[in-house]
């Protein structure tokens, strides 16, 4: 049992990793931060130097920073949202009685001055000259001392005072499991500027986006605390905390009250840490010699669960490496420190006092985000379905892979949840900004579940082999970039040769649904004529299976004309007949089976269950 982060530095060749085309560009940042934490009053002071590289064709006259801590104040936009939304997050409300009726009250609304979060910025300068900085809620608006020209650099410096809020959501102090400091989104973080412009979204409790870059962070804190988080610890010999491998015995002077932890995190878009005096810290070797760190409370009731988790996460990382591509860093930390679970650079903060099944599911999901968000850095706020959904997809595959009993279709629950959303009438298009959903439940199902189905259903559309190749190519082509929905679609097109614009538009940009049915089965002499109908707006190619009375089976495939594509037979052991293509404008399609109706036992549209047909009662015709 080791209580020190054993980390090594990794050098990433940015020019090779970015592999930017002549038209693609992205900004770059290099942070240097020195912060001192006062653990008695949960306040901290810091200095930040930020070298900002403007790779855009634009001349920038203003920049924006996120001040996430400011959300945890009475009257903030996050507070207002909790009070106005119909189904507030249970973690963010207190249940109280008003006139004998139970109501939900925002926890932020009741925070006292010494419990709120804040970030106060002073002494802002650009290349040594004073710049005008104005705090507006969770955003710092900066009017620059001089414009930043295209393909040039500038250096920003500032001082910041922060207070760690009582933990309401994700970050904060003294959470429900007793973790003292969960330091997520704790520093002034420059907003993303890309081909769409600035993404200076207020923090209302959804997702994040960041600029790719490097972090050099010194954290000075009471010497009794153990830290874990993003990056690689540079001064383990000075820190001590039970580190044994070097044979160095660290003896602290009697007057030493604090230690400074020095971390470097190259080519990430965030930096997060957590600290507690009672962490147990284990390190196990993962695939490709990656150090997997586990930091959890010394709780006899749950310690064994964390011990059992360790080898399982080695298997999960190995699965992800093979399914998507190799994890590019040399450490990952599973840290008991959040509420639920949230992904960060090289680490997750997650609850840890639950069952083994619960923490395994959370850890598997959050580790998946290391690929879908922390290497493939899509805009979580605008397209939450890309990171949450794709992560849910690989999570379900991974958990099924390591399960004792494997499911033929590990995505069944996702389809059921999506159908319930459609039936509720509350679905909004996936183009909806993450903060603009009317309720939390439709947001969650749309992002996690419908986003996952985008991939599982894509396997139905282009074939599982093509889907596997698409995921690997997407990772290879867009790692350390900011991919958009069009990028995953175009990758699938390049791999398969299919035209897929219709798929992205209907699935992600509308609430159109898929609904096909067997309208009629009629005998015509010694043959059978089957009429299918398209009831929903969204078109699909059709897989159809006919089971005969004699026990044999035949498959039929109806290509979708607008795809200009024919999927390979997913089951070569069964005879498949490829029919004429079906155009969207025709609501019905007719074909002939070369056997009489009396020879047919059952006809099924999509026996795989991977096409998200919202009303499946009419997908089966059974002759009894």
C-alpha positions as CSV (number, residue, x, y, z in Angstrom):
1,X,0.0,0.0,0.0
2,X,1.6,3.2,-1.2
3,X,0.4,6.7,-0.4
4,X,2.4,8.7,-2.9
5,X,1.7,9.3,-6.5
6,X,4.5,7.6,-8.4
7,X,4.4,9.5,-11.7
8,X,6.7,10.0,-14.6
9,X,6.9,12.7,-17.1
10,X,5.9,12.1,-20.7
11,X,6.9,14.3,-23.6
12,X,4.3,14.6,-26.3
13,X,5.4,15.9,-29.7
14,X,2.6,18.3,-30.4
15,X,3.5,18.8,-34.1
16,X,3.1,15.1,-34.7
17,X,0.0,14.6,-32.5
18,X,-1.9,17.5,-33.8
19,X,-1.2,16.6,-37.4
20,X,-3.2,19.6,-38.4
21,X,-4.3,20.0,-42.0
22,X,-3.8,23.3,-43.8
23,X,-7.4,24.4,-42.9
24,X,-7.7,23.1,-39.4
25,X,-6.4,25.2,-36.5
26,X,-6.7,25.3,-32.7
27,X,-5.4,27.5,-30.0
28,X,-2.7,26.5,-27.5
29,X,-2.1,27.4,-23.9
30,X,0.7,26.9,-21.4
31,X,-0.3,27.5,-17.7
32,X,2.1,28.0,-14.8
33,X,0.3,28.2,-11.5
34,X,1.5,28.5,-7.9
35,X,-1.3,28.1,-5.3
36,X,-1.2,28.0,-1.5
37,X,-4.2,26.3,0.2
38,X,-5.3,27.4,3.7
39,X,-7.0,24.2,4.9
40,X,-8.5,25.9,8.0
41,X,-10.8,28.2,6.1
42,X,-10.8,26.5,2.7
43,X,-9.4,29.5,1.0
44,X,-6.5,29.6,-1.4
45,X,-4.3,32.2,-3.2
46,X,-2.6,31.7,-6.5
47,X,-0.6,33.3,-9.2
48,X,-1.1,32.3,-12.8
49,X,1.0,32.9,-15.9
50,X,-0.6,31.9,-19.2
51,X,1.1,31.9,-22.6
52,X,-1.6,32.0,-25.2
53,X,-0.9,31.1,-28.8
54,X,-3.4,32.5,-31.3
55,X,-3.3,30.0,-34.2
56,X,-6.5,31.4,-35.7
57,X,-6.8,33.7,-38.7
58,X,-8.6,36.3,-36.4
59,X,-7.1,39.2,-34.5
60,X,-8.3,39.0,-30.9
61,X,-9.1,42.1,-28.9
62,X,-10.9,40.4,-26.0
63,X,-10.5,37.1,-24.2
64,X,-12.7,35.3,-21.7
65,X,-11.9,33.2,-18.7
66,X,-14.2,30.8,-16.8
67,X,-14.6,31.5,-13.0
68,X,-16.5,28.3,-12.2
69,X,-16.4,28.7,-8.4
70,X,-18.6,31.8,-8.7
71,X,-21.6,29.6,-9.6
72,X,-21.8,28.4,-6.0
73,X,-23.2,31.7,-4.7
74,X,-26.8,32.6,-3.8
75,X,-28.4,34.3,-6.8
76,X,-26.0,32.8,-9.4
77,X,-27.3,31.4,-12.7
78,X,-26.8,27.9,-11.3
79,X,-28.9,28.8,-8.3
80,X,-31.6,30.2,-10.5
81,X,-31.6,27.2,-12.7
82,X,-32.0,24.8,-9.7
83,X,-35.0,26.8,-8.6
84,X,-36.7,27.0,-12.0
85,X,-36.2,23.5,-13.5
86,X,-39.0,21.0,-13.0
87,X,-36.7,18.1,-12.0
88,X,-33.7,19.6,-10.2
89,X,-30.7,17.4,-9.5
90,X,-31.4,15.7,-6.1
91,X,-27.8,16.4,-5.1
92,X,-28.3,20.1,-5.4
93,X,-31.5,20.5,-3.4
94,X,-32.7,20.2,0.2
95,X,-36.2,18.9,0.9
96,X,-38.1,21.1,3.3
97,X,-41.7,21.5,4.5
98,X,-43.6,24.7,3.6
99,X,-47.1,24.8,4.9
100,X,-47.0,21.1,5.4
101,X,-46.0,20.5,1.8
102,X,-42.6,19.1,0.9
103,X,-40.7,21.3,-1.5
104,X,-37.2,21.3,-3.0
105,X,-34.9,24.2,-2.0
106,X,-31.7,25.0,-3.8
107,X,-28.7,24.2,-1.6
108,X,-26.8,27.1,-3.2
109,X,-29.5,29.5,-2.0
110,X,-28.8,28.7,1.6
111,X,-25.0,28.9,1.5
112,X,-23.4,31.3,4.1
113,X,-20.5,33.6,3.2
114,X,-17.9,31.2,4.5
115,X,-19.6,28.3,2.6
116,X,-19.8,29.8,-0.9
117,X,-17.3,29.5,-3.7
118,X,-15.6,32.3,-5.4
119,X,-12.7,33.3,-7.6
120,X,-11.5,36.9,-7.3
121,X,-9.1,38.2,-10.0
122,X,-6.6,41.0,-9.5
123,X,-3.5,42.4,-11.1
124,X,-4.4,41.2,-14.6
125,X,-1.6,42.0,-17.1
126,X,-0.8,41.3,-20.8
127,X,2.9,41.2,-21.5
128,X,3.4,43.3,-18.4
129,X,0.8,46.0,-19.3
130,X,-2.5,46.4,-17.4
131,X,-5.5,45.0,-19.2
132,X,-9.2,45.7,-18.2
133,X,-10.8,42.7,-16.6
134,X,-14.4,42.6,-15.5
135,X,-16.1,39.7,-13.7
136,X,-19.6,38.9,-14.9
137,X,-21.0,35.9,-13.0
138,X,-18.8,32.9,-13.9
139,X,-17.1,34.7,-16.7
140,X,-14.1,37.2,-16.7
141,X,-14.3,39.5,-19.6
142,X,-10.9,40.9,-20.6
143,X,-10.3,43.9,-22.9
144,X,-6.7,43.4,-24.0
145,X,-4.0,46.0,-23.7
146,X,-3.1,45.1,-27.3
147,X,-4.6,42.9,-30.0
148,X,-3.3,39.4,-30.4
149,X,-2.5,39.0,-34.1
150,X,-2.9,35.7,-36.0
151,X,-0.1,33.2,-35.5
152,X,1.3,35.1,-32.5
153,X,1.7,34.6,-28.7
154,X,1.0,36.7,-25.7
155,X,1.5,36.2,-22.0
156,X,-1.2,36.9,-19.4
157,X,-0.5,37.1,-15.7
158,X,-3.0,37.4,-12.8
159,X,-3.4,36.8,-9.1
160,X,-6.5,35.0,-7.8
161,X,-8.1,34.4,-4.5
162,X,-10.4,31.5,-4.2
163,X,-12.8,29.9,-1.7
164,X,-13.7,26.2,-1.9
165,X,-17.5,25.9,-1.6
166,X,-19.3,23.3,0.4
167,X,-19.7,20.6,-2.2
168,X,-22.9,21.0,-4.1
169,X,-21.9,19.5,-7.4
170,X,-18.6,18.0,-8.6
171,X,-16.2,20.4,-6.8
172,X,-16.1,21.5,-3.2
173,X,-15.2,20.6,0.3
174,X,-16.3,17.9,2.7
175,X,-18.6,15.9,0.4
176,X,-21.1,13.3,1.6
177,X,-18.3,10.7,1.8
178,X,-16.1,12.9,3.9
179,X,-13.5,13.9,1.2
180,X,-12.0,17.1,2.3
181,X,-11.0,18.8,-1.0
182,X,-12.4,18.0,-4.5
183,X,-10.6,20.6,-6.6
184,X,-12.3,20.5,-10.0
185,X,-12.6,23.7,-12.1
186,X,-10.9,25.6,-9.3
187,X,-8.6,28.0,-11.3
188,X,-9.2,30.9,-13.8
189,X,-9.5,28.9,-17.0
190,X,-9.4,30.6,-20.4
191,X,-12.4,29.9,-22.7
192,X,-12.2,28.1,-26.0
193,X,-12.0,30.1,-29.2
194,X,-12.4,28.1,-32.4
195,X,-13.9,28.3,-35.9
196,X,-17.3,29.1,-34.3
197,X,-15.9,31.9,-32.2
198,X,-15.7,32.2,-28.4
199,X,-17.4,29.6,-26.1
200,X,-17.7,31.6,-23.0
201,X,-20.7,29.8,-21.6
202,X,-21.8,30.6,-18.0
203,X,-21.5,27.6,-15.6
204,X,-25.0,26.3,-15.0
205,X,-23.9,22.7,-13.9
206,X,-23.6,20.9,-17.2
207,X,-20.3,20.2,-19.1
208,X,-17.0,21.9,-19.9
209,X,-14.7,22.7,-22.8
210,X,-11.0,23.7,-22.7
211,X,-8.1,24.7,-24.8
212,X,-5.4,22.2,-25.5
213,X,-2.1,22.9,-23.7
214,X,0.3,22.2,-20.9
215,X,0.1,22.7,-17.2
216,X,2.9,23.3,-14.7
217,X,1.3,23.5,-11.2
218,X,2.7,23.9,-7.7
219,X,0.3,23.2,-4.8
220,X,1.4,24.1,-1.3
221,X,-0.8,22.5,1.4
222,X,-0.6,21.1,4.9
223,X,1.9,18.3,5.0
224,X,-0.6,15.8,6.3
225,X,-2.6,15.8,3.1
226,X,-2.3,13.2,0.2
227,X,-3.0,14.5,-3.3
228,X,-4.0,12.9,-6.5
229,X,-5.1,14.2,-9.8
230,X,-4.0,15.3,-13.3
231,X,-0.4,15.2,-14.5
232,X,2.8,13.7,-13.2
233,X,4.3,14.4,-9.8
234,X,7.8,15.9,-10.2
235,X,9.1,15.9,-6.6
236,X,8.0,12.6,-5.1
237,X,11.3,12.4,-3.0
238,X,10.5,15.7,-1.3
239,X,6.9,14.7,-0.7
240,X,7.4,11.3,0.9
241,X,4.1,10.0,2.3
242,X,5.2,6.3,2.4
243,X,6.9,6.2,-0.9
244,X,9.3,3.3,-0.8
245,X,10.6,2.3,-4.2
246,X,13.6,4.7,-4.3
247,X,14.8,3.7,-0.8
248,X,14.9,7.4,0.1
249,X,13.7,8.1,3.7
250,X,12.3,11.6,4.0
251,X,12.8,13.3,7.3
252,X,10.8,16.6,7.7
253,X,12.2,19.3,9.9
254,X,10.0,19.9,13.0
255,X,9.0,23.3,11.7
256,X,7.8,22.0,8.4
257,X,4.0,22.5,8.3
258,X,3.4,22.4,4.5
259,X,4.6,20.6,1.4
260,X,4.6,21.8,-2.2
261,X,3.4,19.3,-4.7
262,X,4.7,19.9,-8.2
263,X,2.7,18.5,-11.1
264,X,3.3,18.7,-14.9
265,X,0.4,17.8,-17.2
266,X,1.4,17.9,-20.9
267,X,-1.2,18.2,-23.7
268,X,-4.4,18.3,-21.7
269,X,-7.3,20.7,-21.6
270,X,-7.9,20.8,-17.8
271,X,-6.2,20.2,-14.5
272,X,-7.9,18.7,-11.4
273,X,-6.8,17.5,-8.0
274,X,-8.2,16.2,-4.8
275,X,-6.8,16.0,-1.3
276,X,-7.5,14.2,2.0
277,X,-5.6,13.3,5.1
278,X,-6.9,9.7,5.1
279,X,-6.5,8.5,1.6
280,X,-5.2,5.0,0.9
281,X,-3.1,5.1,-2.2
282,X,-2.5,2.0,-4.4
283,X,-0.7,1.8,-7.7
284,X,-1.0,-1.0,-10.2
285,X,0.5,-1.4,-13.6
286,X,-2.0,-1.2,-16.4
287,X,-1.5,-1.9,-20.2
288,X,1.5,-0.4,-21.9
289,X,3.1,0.3,-18.5
290,X,0.6,2.9,-17.5
291,X,0.3,3.5,-13.7
292,X,-3.2,3.2,-12.5
293,X,-3.6,5.0,-9.2
294,X,-6.5,4.4,-6.7
295,X,-7.0,6.9,-3.9
296,X,-9.8,6.1,-1.5
297,X,-10.8,6.6,2.1
298,X,-9.6,4.2,4.8
299,X,-13.2,2.8,5.3
300,X,-13.3,-0.8,6.4
301,X,-16.8,-1.2,4.7
302,X,-15.6,-0.3,1.2
303,X,-11.8,-0.9,1.1
304,X,-12.2,-4.5,-0.2
305,X,-14.4,-3.2,-3.0
306,X,-11.6,-0.8,-4.1
307,X,-9.1,-3.7,-3.9
308,X,-11.3,-5.8,-6.2
309,X,-11.8,-2.9,-8.5
310,X,-8.0,-2.6,-9.3
311,X,-7.5,-5.6,-11.6
312,X,-10.9,-5.0,-13.2
313,X,-9.8,-1.6,-14.4
314,X,-6.6,-3.0,-15.9
315,X,-8.9,-5.2,-18.0
316,X,-11.2,-2.3,-18.9
317,X,-8.3,-0.1,-20.0
318,X,-6.9,-3.0,-22.1
319,X,-10.4,-3.3,-23.8
320,X,-10.6,0.4,-24.5
321,X,-7.1,0.4,-26.0
322,X,-8.0,-2.4,-28.4
323,X,-11.5,-1.0,-29.2
324,X,-10.5,2.6,-29.7
325,X,-6.7,3.2,-29.6
326,X,-4.0,3.3,-27.0
327,X,-4.4,5.6,-24.0
328,X,-1.7,8.2,-24.6
329,X,-0.5,9.2,-21.1
330,X,1.4,7.3,-18.5
331,X,-0.9,7.5,-15.6
332,X,-4.6,7.5,-14.7
333,X,-6.1,8.1,-11.2
334,X,-9.4,6.8,-9.8
335,X,-10.0,9.2,-6.9
336,X,-12.8,9.0,-4.3
337,X,-13.7,12.6,-4.4
338,X,-16.8,13.6,-6.3
339,X,-20.5,13.2,-6.2
340,X,-21.4,10.5,-8.6
341,X,-18.5,10.6,-11.1
342,X,-16.9,13.2,-13.4
343,X,-14.2,12.9,-15.9
344,X,-11.1,15.1,-15.8
345,X,-7.6,15.0,-17.4
346,X,-5.9,11.8,-16.5
347,X,-8.3,11.2,-13.6
348,X,-11.8,10.9,-12.3
349,X,-13.4,12.1,-9.1
350,X,-16.1,9.6,-8.1
351,X,-18.1,8.3,-5.2
352,X,-16.6,5.3,-3.5
353,X,-18.7,4.0,-0.7
354,X,-21.1,2.0,-2.8
355,X,-21.2,-1.6,-4.0
356,X,-18.5,-3.1,-6.1
357,X,-20.9,-3.2,-9.1
358,X,-21.7,0.5,-8.6
359,X,-18.1,1.8,-8.4
360,X,-17.1,-0.5,-11.3
361,X,-19.8,1.0,-13.5
362,X,-18.8,4.5,-12.5
363,X,-15.0,3.9,-12.9
364,X,-15.6,2.2,-16.3
365,X,-17.7,5.1,-17.6
366,X,-15.3,7.8,-16.4
367,X,-12.2,6.0,-17.8
368,X,-14.0,5.8,-21.1
369,X,-14.1,9.6,-21.1
370,X,-10.3,9.6,-21.3
371,X,-10.9,8.7,-25.0
372,X,-14.2,10.5,-25.6
373,X,-13.5,14.0,-24.3
374,X,-10.0,14.1,-22.9
375,X,-8.4,13.0,-26.1
376,X,-11.2,13.5,-28.5
377,X,-12.2,16.9,-27.1
378,X,-15.6,17.5,-28.6
379,X,-17.6,20.5,-27.3
380,X,-19.5,19.0,-24.3
381,X,-21.7,21.9,-23.9
382,X,-23.0,22.0,-27.5
383,X,-22.8,18.3,-28.3
384,X,-23.0,16.4,-25.0
385,X,-24.2,13.3,-26.8
386,X,-20.8,12.9,-28.5
387,X,-18.8,12.4,-25.3
388,X,-21.5,11.0,-22.9
389,X,-23.1,8.9,-25.6
390,X,-19.9,7.5,-27.1
391,X,-18.6,6.8,-23.6
392,X,-21.8,5.0,-22.7
393,X,-21.4,2.8,-25.8
394,X,-17.9,1.7,-25.0
395,X,-18.7,1.3,-21.3
396,X,-21.6,-1.1,-22.1
397,X,-19.3,-3.1,-24.3
398,X,-16.5,-3.2,-21.7
399,X,-18.7,-4.2,-18.8
400,X,-20.2,-6.9,-21.0
401,X,-16.8,-8.1,-22.0
402,X,-15.6,-8.7,-18.4
403,X,-19.0,-10.0,-17.2
404,X,-19.3,-13.7,-16.2
405,X,-22.5,-13.9,-18.3
406,X,-22.5,-11.9,-21.5
407,X,-25.5,-10.4,-23.2
408,X,-26.1,-10.9,-26.9
409,X,-27.2,-7.2,-27.1
410,X,-25.7,-5.2,-24.2
411,X,-27.5,-2.1,-25.4
412,X,-31.1,-3.3,-24.7
413,X,-31.5,-1.0,-21.8
414,X,-30.5,2.0,-23.8
415,X,-33.1,1.4,-26.4
416,X,-35.8,1.0,-23.8
417,X,-34.8,4.3,-22.2
418,X,-34.9,6.1,-25.5
419,X,-38.3,4.7,-26.3
420,X,-39.6,6.0,-23.0
421,X,-38.3,9.5,-23.8
422,X,-40.0,9.4,-27.2
423,X,-43.3,8.3,-25.5
424,X,-43.0,11.1,-22.9
425,X,-43.3,13.8,-25.6
426,X,-40.4,15.7,-23.9
427,X,-37.6,14.9,-26.4
428,X,-35.6,17.8,-27.8
429,X,-33.2,17.6,-30.7
430,X,-29.6,16.7,-29.9
431,X,-28.6,20.1,-31.3
432,X,-30.0,21.6,-28.1
433,X,-27.3,23.2,-26.0
434,X,-26.7,21.2,-22.9
435,X,-27.9,24.0,-20.7
436,X,-31.2,24.6,-22.7
437,X,-33.0,21.3,-22.0
438,X,-36.3,21.9,-20.3
439,X,-35.7,19.1,-17.8
440,X,-32.7,17.0,-16.6
441,X,-34.2,13.6,-17.5
442,X,-34.6,14.4,-21.2
443,X,-31.1,15.8,-21.2
444,X,-29.7,12.7,-19.7
445,X,-31.4,10.2,-22.0
446,X,-30.7,12.3,-25.1
447,X,-27.0,12.7,-24.2
448,X,-26.1,9.3,-22.6
449,X,-28.6,7.0,-24.2
450,X,-29.5,8.4,-27.6
451,X,-25.9,9.4,-28.1
452,X,-24.9,5.7,-27.4
453,X,-27.5,4.5,-29.9
454,X,-25.9,6.7,-32.5
455,X,-23.0,4.3,-32.6
456,X,-24.8,1.0,-31.8
457,X,-27.3,1.8,-34.6
458,X,-24.6,2.9,-36.9
459,X,-23.3,-0.7,-36.7
460,X,-26.6,-1.8,-37.9
461,X,-26.5,0.7,-40.8
462,X,-23.0,0.2,-42.1
463,X,-22.0,-3.2,-40.5
464,X,-20.1,-3.9,-37.3
465,X,-16.8,-4.3,-39.0
466,X,-17.1,-0.9,-40.5
467,X,-18.2,0.6,-37.2
468,X,-15.1,-0.8,-35.5
469,X,-12.9,0.6,-38.2
470,X,-14.7,4.0,-37.9
471,X,-14.1,4.3,-34.2
472,X,-10.4,3.5,-34.6
473,X,-10.0,5.9,-37.5
474,X,-11.9,8.6,-35.7
475,X,-9.6,8.3,-32.7
476,X,-6.5,8.2,-34.9
477,X,-7.5,11.3,-37.0
478,X,-8.9,13.5,-34.3
479,X,-7.0,12.8,-31.1
480,X,-5.8,15.9,-29.4
481,X,-8.2,18.0,-31.5
482,X,-11.8,19.2,-31.2
483,X,-13.9,17.0,-33.4
484,X,-17.5,17.9,-34.3
485,X,-20.5,15.8,-35.2
486,X,-19.6,16.1,-38.9
487,X,-16.2,14.5,-38.2
488,X,-17.6,11.2,-36.9
489,X,-20.1,11.1,-39.8
490,X,-17.4,11.8,-42.4
491,X,-15.1,9.2,-40.8
492,X,-17.8,6.6,-41.1
493,X,-18.4,7.6,-44.7
494,X,-14.7,7.3,-45.5
495,X,-14.5,3.9,-43.9
496,X,-17.7,2.4,-45.4
497,X,-18.2,4.3,-48.6
498,X,-21.8,5.0,-47.6
499,X,-23.5,8.4,-47.8
500,X,-24.6,9.2,-44.2
501,X,-25.6,12.8,-44.1
502,X,-29.2,11.7,-43.7
503,X,-28.3,9.7,-40.6
504,X,-26.6,12.6,-38.8
505,X,-29.4,15.0,-39.7
506,X,-32.4,12.9,-38.8
507,X,-30.9,11.3,-35.6
508,X,-29.0,14.3,-34.1
509,X,-30.6,17.4,-35.5
510,X,-34.3,16.5,-35.4
511,X,-36.7,14.4,-33.2
512,X,-37.7,12.3,-36.2
513,X,-38.3,8.7,-35.2
514,X,-37.9,5.4,-36.9
515,X,-41.0,3.3,-37.3
516,X,-41.4,0.5,-39.9
517,X,-44.1,-2.1,-40.0
518,X,-45.3,-5.2,-41.8
519,X,-48.5,-3.9,-43.5
520,X,-49.6,-7.1,-45.3
521,X,-48.6,-10.6,-46.1
522,X,-50.6,-12.1,-49.0
523,X,-50.4,-15.4,-50.9
524,X,-50.1,-15.2,-54.7
525,X,-50.2,-18.6,-56.2
526,X,-47.2,-20.5,-54.8
527,X,-45.5,-17.3,-53.6
528,X,-46.0,-14.8,-50.9
529,X,-46.1,-11.0,-51.3
530,X,-45.0,-8.9,-48.3
531,X,-45.8,-5.2,-48.0
532,X,-43.7,-3.1,-45.6
533,X,-44.6,0.5,-44.6
534,X,-42.5,3.4,-43.4
535,X,-44.5,5.2,-40.7
536,X,-41.8,7.3,-39.0
537,X,-40.0,10.2,-40.7
538,X,-36.5,8.8,-40.4
539,X,-35.5,6.4,-43.1
540,X,-33.4,3.3,-42.6
541,X,-32.1,0.3,-44.6
542,X,-34.0,-2.8,-43.5
543,X,-32.8,-6.2,-42.4
544,X,-35.6,-8.8,-42.4
545,X,-35.6,-12.4,-41.4
546,X,-38.1,-15.1,-42.5
547,X,-38.4,-18.3,-40.5
548,X,-40.0,-21.2,-42.4
549,X,-42.1,-24.0,-41.0
550,X,-39.4,-26.5,-41.9
551,X,-37.0,-24.8,-39.5
552,X,-34.9,-23.0,-42.1
553,X,-34.3,-19.3,-42.2
554,X,-33.7,-16.7,-44.9
555,X,-32.6,-13.1,-44.6
556,X,-33.6,-10.2,-46.8
557,X,-31.8,-6.9,-47.1
558,X,-33.4,-3.7,-48.4
559,X,-30.8,-1.0,-49.1
560,X,-31.7,2.7,-48.5
561,X,-31.3,4.5,-51.8
562,X,-29.9,7.7,-50.4
563,X,-27.0,5.8,-48.8
564,X,-25.7,4.5,-52.2
565,X,-24.4,1.5,-50.2
566,X,-24.9,-2.2,-49.7
567,X,-24.0,-3.6,-46.3
568,X,-22.1,-6.9,-46.2
569,X,-24.1,-9.9,-45.0
570,X,-23.8,-9.8,-41.1
571,X,-24.5,-13.5,-40.9
572,X,-22.9,-15.4,-43.9
573,X,-24.1,-18.7,-42.5
574,X,-27.7,-17.7,-43.5
575,X,-28.8,-17.2,-47.1
576,X,-29.4,-13.5,-47.7
577,X,-31.3,-12.0,-50.6
578,X,-30.5,-8.3,-51.5
579,X,-33.7,-6.6,-52.8
580,X,-34.1,-3.4,-54.7
581,X,-33.4,-0.2,-52.7
582,X,-36.2,1.7,-51.0
583,X,-36.5,5.4,-51.6
584,X,-37.6,7.7,-48.8
585,X,-40.5,9.3,-50.8
586,X,-42.3,5.9,-51.1
587,X,-44.1,5.1,-47.9
588,X,-44.4,1.4,-48.8
589,X,-42.2,-1.4,-50.2
590,X,-43.3,-4.7,-51.7
591,X,-41.3,-7.8,-52.3
592,X,-42.0,-11.5,-53.0
593,X,-40.9,-14.6,-51.1
594,X,-40.6,-17.6,-53.4
595,X,-42.6,-19.8,-51.1
596,X,-46.3,-20.1,-50.3
597,X,-47.6,-18.4,-47.2
598,X,-48.3,-21.8,-45.6
599,X,-44.5,-22.4,-45.6
600,X,-43.9,-19.3,-43.5
601,X,-43.8,-19.3,-39.7
602,X,-42.6,-15.8,-38.9
603,X,-41.4,-12.6,-40.5
604,X,-39.3,-10.1,-38.4
605,X,-38.0,-6.7,-39.2
606,X,-34.5,-6.2,-37.6
607,X,-34.1,-9.3,-35.4
608,X,-30.9,-7.8,-34.0
609,X,-32.8,-5.1,-32.1
610,X,-30.2,-2.5,-33.1
611,X,-32.5,-0.3,-35.2
612,X,-34.3,2.0,-32.8
613,X,-37.8,1.4,-34.1
614,X,-40.1,3.2,-31.6
615,X,-43.1,0.9,-32.1
616,X,-42.0,-2.7,-32.5
617,X,-45.4,-4.4,-32.3
618,X,-45.8,-4.2,-36.0
619,X,-42.2,-5.5,-36.8
620,X,-43.2,-9.1,-36.4
621,X,-45.7,-11.1,-38.5
622,X,-46.4,-14.5,-37.1
623,X,-48.5,-17.2,-38.7
624,X,-50.2,-19.3,-36.1
